[in-house]
Amino acid sequence: MNPHFLPTGLLLAFALSWLLPAPGLALQQAGLIPWMVVIIFLVNGYQTLIGGIPFSGALLRTALSAILISLLISPFLGQAIALLLALPAGAAVGLVVTATVPSTLSSGIVMTQLAGGDGVKALFLTILLNLLGVFTIPFMLPLVLNSVGNIELSPWPLLEKLVLIVLVPFLLGMMGRRMIQRSPRHWLIRYLPSSCVIATVWMSVSASSQTLQEISPTLLVVIVAASLLLHGALLLLCLASRKLLTSERGEWIALLFTASQKTLPVAVGVLAALNQPVGVALVVCILFHFLQLFVDSMLASRLARAAA
């Protein structure tokens, strides 16, 4: 897939929702956003093939470290940074939701491979974090969300929704690969998840276009600072874990990029489940997505040069 497709599409989605919000708002009110998330994870499940993973005690310790950093510690880091920088409610919700969701579905694996790490183990950690994230998000999010956004959230409806729009489609996609003889590299399969992310952002931002007009340049700078602090803190935790783990370099690099990155599609799905205007929160999620790719691409290049 063209690496510029998603960022260009996201910029166009913002522009269209800013200039002509009515169509996106109508589709959002028709309830299409959850279906976009379903398609994303149905296709991602279809693209996923687990095989050839050399399980060992070291990999188990690495997996436990990834769960601890990405799913259990990260939400409280997001909460602390939101409070430290006194983010307004909408931006704070976006940062906390970003901190609570699991690893990216593809870029963490790509970064691992670019850095000379073990891509197969990065795939295993990514799948593990995303499957477990369905069950940790509904219980971690209420713990940290109320203090920054004053939002009362019951875990059980959110758990039910995440199971229906994330876990079930992902598993169905994995099973469907055995029955459908279509290559996962077909252009439609490769571009469909990103297209659904773009469409979801377009509809969500269109529904919050009035709120977005209130974002000041100062707030954008603070959001960028908060995103960099969160991602930097997660990277530091992964770096510190190297002192405790006996895993080889390739496995540790897989941990570094999977446990520190956060997935945009799940964040969008969680925001949609909150049933409230999410314009500013969505801006935080998207900015974090761009910034983590920028930082990690430079880090991957440095690690690759160090291994040469």
Buried (B, 14 or more C-beta within 10 A) or exposed (E): EEEEBBBEBBEEBBEBBEEEBEEBBEBBEEEBBBBBBBBBBBBBBBBBEEEEBEEEEBBEBBBEBBBBBBBEBBBBBBBBBBBEBEBBBBBBBBBBBBBBBBBBBBBBBBBBBBBBBBBBBBBBBBBBBBBBBBBBBBBBBBBBBBBBBEBEBEBEEBBEBBBBBBBBBBBBBBEBBEEEEEEBEEEEBBBBBBBBBBBBBBBBBBBBBEBBEEBEEEBBEBBBEBBBBBBEBBBEBBEEBBEEBEBEBBBBBBBBBBBBBBBBBBBBBBBBBBEEBBBBBBBBBBBBBBBBBEBBBEBBEEBBEEEE
